[in-house]
Amino acid sequence: MKENLPAIVTLSSEASYAETYDNHPIANINDHVIRISTQSYHWHSHPDSDETFLVIEGGLVIEFEDGEIQLSPGQMTTVPRGLRHRTRPLGSRSVNLTFEAANTETEPKTV
């Protein structure tokens, strides 16, 4: 019977402590995915999906061509589809959840 129960995701176990960028899915909900990410990510946009960021550890800077916003733990924002942005930790480390369409495109494409 236990095999029918939902999986438990422990965020502290999923958050990478490597000094390089990490972003991997931790849950799927209908046609969307929740990812956990750490460290910086380059300039990009998503032409077909909004992207919501929820900071759970440290601080997150989201840079845009016209400025930036800073998020603290417990704060979230949604970047509209097509808006070019990049992320970096505010301080030495950030851990955040991102919510987006499961098959969203990222431009420019990453390797």
Summary of the structure (lengths in Angstrom):
residues: 111
radius of gyration: 14.3
end to end distance: 41.2
largest distance: 53.5
contacts: 291
relative contact order: 0.27
helix: 6%
strand: 55%
